[in-house]
């Protein structure tokens, strides 16, 4: 992207905002406390969230994404070791409110499995992770990242079909902003 993508403006329904703020706002309706994992340009990314309340967790900006996930899960477990965690990357700016409600309902019905939304056979975000699964993720050796973890541990996740293409929207290139 040529710069810190979390700071790139996203044209949200309620007006333009930094990508990290759009991602935060997308999942905020189902979250209590929020943890934001920061790395590159940590101060600027935190500032881009404005008045939004969150706890900051610092990750190695040059480390693999899985390390950032572990930093976030560790911070979230310290806040509430019994809570289900919502994993949502900062470059996924949207998710439908109906999808959030459905994810939450499935999570309540399946308290020992991560709930992964799926659109047309592809997994997306946000992912709801119960504490028992978070502990397993933290203890795992995952050279292929979280996707590899789910493949190796299919009993720890439940894929939920949704009619929400936004769960796949991942902003990685300038053309993804359109």
C-alpha positions as a Markdown table, in Angstrom:
| # | Residue | x | y | z |
|---|---|---|---|---|
| 1 | Unk | 0.0 | 0.0 | 0.0 |
| 2 | Unk | 3.0 | 2.3 | 0.2 |
| 3 | Unk | 2.2 | 3.4 | 3.8 |
| 4 | Unk | 0.6 | 2.1 | 7.0 |
| 5 | Unk | -2.6 | 0.7 | 5.7 |
| 6 | Unk | -4.5 | 1.0 | 9.0 |
| 7 | Unk | -4.3 | 4.8 | 8.5 |
| 8 | Unk | -5.7 | 4.8 | 5.0 |
| 9 | Unk | -9.1 | 6.4 | 4.7 |
| 10 | Unk | -12.1 | 4.1 | 4.2 |
| 11 | Unk | -15.4 | 5.4 | 2.9 |
| 12 | Unk | -17.7 | 4.0 | 5.5 |
| 13 | Unk | -21.5 | 4.5 | 5.5 |
| 14 | Unk | -21.1 | 7.1 | 8.2 |
| 15 | Unk | -18.3 | 9.0 | 6.4 |
| 16 | Unk | -14.6 | 8.5 | 5.8 |
| 17 | Unk | -12.4 | 7.2 | 8.6 |
| 18 | Unk | -9.1 | 5.4 | 9.0 |
| 19 | Unk | -9.3 | 1.7 | 8.1 |
| 20 | Unk | -8.5 | 0.7 | 11.7 |
| 21 | Unk | -11.4 | 2.8 | 12.9 |
| 22 | Unk | -13.8 | 1.3 | 10.4 |
| 23 | Unk | -12.7 | -2.2 | 11.5 |
| 24 | Unk | -13.1 | -1.3 | 15.2 |
| 25 | Unk | -16.6 | 0.2 | 14.5 |
| 26 | Unk | -17.6 | -2.9 | 12.5 |
| 27 | Unk | -17.3 | -5.3 | 15.5 |
| 28 | Unk | -17.9 | -2.9 | 18.4 |
| 29 | Unk | -21.6 | -3.8 | 18.7 |
| 30 | Unk | -20.7 | -7.3 | 20.0 |
| 31 | Unk | -17.6 | -6.3 | 22.0 |
| 32 | Unk | -17.2 | -5.2 | 25.6 |
| 33 | Unk | -13.6 | -4.4 | 26.1 |
| 34 | Unk | -11.4 | -4.0 | 23.0 |
| 35 | Unk | -7.8 | -4.8 | 22.5 |
| 36 | Unk | -6.0 | -3.3 | 19.5 |
| 37 | Unk | -2.7 | -4.8 | 18.5 |
| 38 | Unk | -0.3 | -2.3 | 17.1 |
| 39 | Unk | 3.1 | -2.5 | 15.4 |
| 40 | Unk | 4.2 | -0.2 | 12.7 |
| 41 | Unk | 3.3 | 3.4 | 13.4 |
| 42 | Unk | 1.8 | 2.3 | 16.8 |
| 43 | Unk | 1.2 | 5.9 | 18.0 |
| 44 | Unk | -0.4 | 7.0 | 14.8 |
| 45 | Unk | -2.6 | 3.9 | 14.6 |
| 46 | Unk | -3.7 | 4.4 | 18.2 |
| 47 | Unk | -4.4 | 8.1 | 17.5 |
| 48 | Unk | -6.5 | 7.2 | 14.5 |
| 49 | Unk | -9.0 | 5.5 | 16.8 |
| 50 | Unk | -9.8 | 8.9 | 18.3 |
| 51 | Unk | -12.2 | 8.7 | 21.2 |
| 52 | Unk | -12.7 | 4.9 | 21.0 |
| 53 | Unk | -11.8 | 3.0 | 24.1 |
| 54 | Unk | -9.3 | 0.2 | 23.9 |
| 55 | Unk | -6.3 | -1.4 | 25.4 |
| 56 | Unk | -3.2 | -1.4 | 23.3 |
| 57 | Unk | -1.1 | -4.5 | 22.8 |
| 58 | Unk | 2.3 | -4.1 | 21.2 |
| 59 | Unk | 3.5 | -6.6 | 18.6 |
| 60 | Unk | 6.7 | -6.9 | 16.6 |
| 61 | Unk | 5.9 | -5.1 | 13.4 |
| 62 | Unk | 8.2 | -7.4 | 11.5 |
| 63 | Unk | 6.9 | -10.6 | 13.0 |
| 64 | Unk | 4.4 | -13.0 | 11.4 |
| 65 | Unk | 0.7 | -12.2 | 11.7 |
| 66 | Unk | 0.2 | -15.2 | 14.0 |
| 67 | Unk | 2.5 | -13.6 | 16.6 |
| 68 | Unk | 0.2 | -10.5 | 16.6 |
| 69 | Unk | -2.8 | -12.8 | 17.0 |
| 70 | Unk | -1.1 | -14.4 | 20.0 |
| 71 | Unk | -0.3 | -10.9 | 21.5 |
| 72 | Unk | -3.9 | -9.9 | 21.2 |
| 73 | Unk | -5.3 | -13.2 | 22.7 |
| 74 | Unk | -2.9 | -12.9 | 25.6 |
| 75 | Unk | -4.0 | -9.4 | 26.3 |
| 76 | Unk | -7.7 | -10.3 | 26.0 |
| 77 | Unk | -7.2 | -13.3 | 28.4 |
| 78 | Unk | -5.8 | -10.9 | 31.0 |
| 79 | Unk | -8.9 | -8.7 | 30.7 |
| 80 | Unk | -11.4 | -11.6 | 31.0 |
| 81 | Unk | -10.2 | -15.2 | 30.9 |
| 82 | Unk | -13.8 | -16.4 | 30.5 |
| 83 | Unk | -14.8 | -14.2 | 27.6 |
| 84 | Unk | -15.2 | -15.2 | 24.0 |
| 85 | Unk | -12.8 | -13.1 | 21.9 |
| 86 | Unk | -13.6 | -11.5 | 18.6 |
| 87 | Unk | -10.6 | -11.7 | 16.2 |
| 88 | Unk | -10.9 | -9.0 | 13.5 |
| 89 | Unk | -8.0 | -7.7 | 11.4 |
| 90 | Unk | -7.7 | -3.9 | 10.9 |
| 91 | Unk | -7.8 | -4.4 | 7.2 |
| 92 | Unk | -11.3 | -5.9 | 7.2 |
| 93 | Unk | -13.5 | -2.7 | 7.5 |
| 94 | Unk | -17.0 | -4.2 | 7.2 |
| 95 | Unk | -19.3 | -6.9 | 8.5 |
| 96 | Unk | -23.0 | -6.9 | 8.4 |
| 97 | Unk | -24.9 | -6.5 | 11.7 |
| 98 | Unk | -26.9 | -9.7 | 10.9 |
| 99 | Unk | -23.7 | -11.6 | 10.6 |
| 100 | Unk | -22.5 | -10.4 | 14.0 |
| 101 | Unk | -25.8 | -11.5 | 15.6 |
| 102 | Unk | -25.6 | -14.9 | 13.9 |
| 103 | Unk | -22.0 | -15.4 | 15.0 |
| 104 | Unk | -22.8 | -14.5 | 18.5 |
| 105 | Unk | -25.8 | -16.9 | 18.6 |
| 106 | Unk | -23.7 | -19.7 | 17.2 |
| 107 | Unk | -20.9 | -19.0 | 19.7 |
| 108 | Unk | -23.4 | -19.3 | 22.6 |
| 109 | Unk | -24.6 | -22.6 | 21.2 |
| 110 | Unk | -21.1 | -23.9 | 20.6 |
| 111 | Unk | -19.0 | -22.6 | 23.6 |
| 112 | Unk | -16.0 | -24.9 | 22.9 |
| 113 | Unk | -15.5 | -24.1 | 19.3 |
| 114 | Unk | -14.3 | -21.0 | 17.4 |
| 115 | Unk | -17.0 | -19.7 | 15.0 |
| 116 | Unk | -15.6 | -18.8 | 11.6 |
| 117 | Unk | -18.0 | -17.1 | 9.1 |
| 118 | Unk | -17.8 | -18.5 | 5.6 |
| 119 | Unk | -19.1 | -16.9 | 2.4 |
| 120 | Unk | -19.2 | -19.2 | -0.7 |
| 121 | Unk | -16.9 | -21.7 | 0.8 |
| 122 | Unk | -14.2 | -19.2 | 1.9 |
| 123 | Unk | -13.6 | -18.4 | 5.6 |
| 124 | Unk | -13.5 | -14.7 | 6.7 |
| 125 | Unk | -13.7 | -12.4 | 9.7 |
| 126 | Unk | -14.5 | -11.8 | 12.4 |
| 127 | Unk | -13.8 | -15.1 | 14.1 |
| 128 | Unk | -15.2 | -15.7 | 17.6 |
| 129 | Unk | -12.8 | -17.6 | 19.8 |
| 130 | Unk | -13.7 | -19.1 | 23.2 |
| 131 | Unk | -11.1 | -19.1 | 25.9 |
| 132 | Unk | -10.4 | -22.8 | 25.7 |
| 133 | Unk | -9.5 | -22.5 | 22.0 |
| 134 | Unk | -7.5 | -19.3 | 22.6 |
| 135 | Unk | -5.4 | -21.3 | 25.1 |
| 136 | Unk | -4.8 | -24.0 | 22.5 |
| 137 | Unk | -3.8 | -21.4 | 19.9 |
| 138 | Unk | -1.3 | -19.9 | 22.3 |
| 139 | Unk | 0.2 | -23.3 | 23.0 |
| 140 | Unk | 0.4 | -24.3 | 19.3 |
| 141 | Unk | 3.3 | -24.1 | 17.0 |
| 142 | Unk | 1.8 | -22.6 | 13.8 |
| 143 | Unk | 4.3 | -22.0 | 11.1 |
| 144 | Unk | 1.5 | -21.7 | 8.6 |
| 145 | Unk | -0.5 | -19.3 | 10.8 |
| 146 | Unk | -4.0 | -19.5 | 12.1 |
| 147 | Unk | -5.4 | -21.0 | 8.8 |
| 148 | Unk | -3.0 | -23.9 | 9.4 |
| 149 | Unk | -4.1 | -24.2 | 13.0 |
| 150 | Unk | -7.8 | -24.6 | 11.8 |
| 151 | Unk | -6.8 | -27.1 | 9.2 |
| 152 | Unk | -4.9 | -29.2 | 11.8 |
| 153 | Unk | -7.5 | -28.8 | 14.5 |
| 154 | Unk | -10.9 | -28.9 | 12.7 |
| 155 | Unk | -12.6 | -30.1 | 15.9 |
| 156 | Unk | -11.9 | -26.7 | 17.4 |
| 157 | Unk | -13.8 | -24.6 | 14.9 |
| 158 | Unk | -17.2 | -24.4 | 13.4 |
| 159 | Unk | -17.7 | -22.8 | 10.0 |
| 160 | Unk | -20.9 | -20.8 | 9.7 |
| 161 | Unk | -22.2 | -20.1 | 6.2 |
| 162 | Unk | -23.3 | -16.4 | 5.9 |
| 163 | Unk | -24.7 | -14.3 | 3.1 |
| 164 | Unk | -22.2 | -11.5 | 3.8 |
| 165 | Unk | -19.4 | -10.9 | 1.2 |
| 166 | Unk | -18.0 | -8.3 | 3.5 |
| 167 | Unk | -16.4 | -11.0 | 5.7 |
| 168 | Unk | -13.9 | -11.6 | 2.9 |
| 169 | Unk | -13.2 | -7.9 | 2.2 |
| 170 | Unk | -9.4 | -7.7 | 2.9 |
| 171 | Unk | -7.8 | -4.4 | 2.0 |
| 172 | Unk | -4.3 | -5.3 | 0.7 |
| 173 | Unk | -3.9 | -3.2 | -2.4 |
| 174 | Unk | -5.1 | 0.3 | -3.6 |
| 175 | Unk | -7.6 | -1.4 | -5.9 |
| 176 | Unk | -9.2 | -3.1 | -2.8 |
| 177 | Unk | -10.3 | 0.4 | -1.7 |
| 178 | Unk | -12.8 | 0.7 | -4.5 |
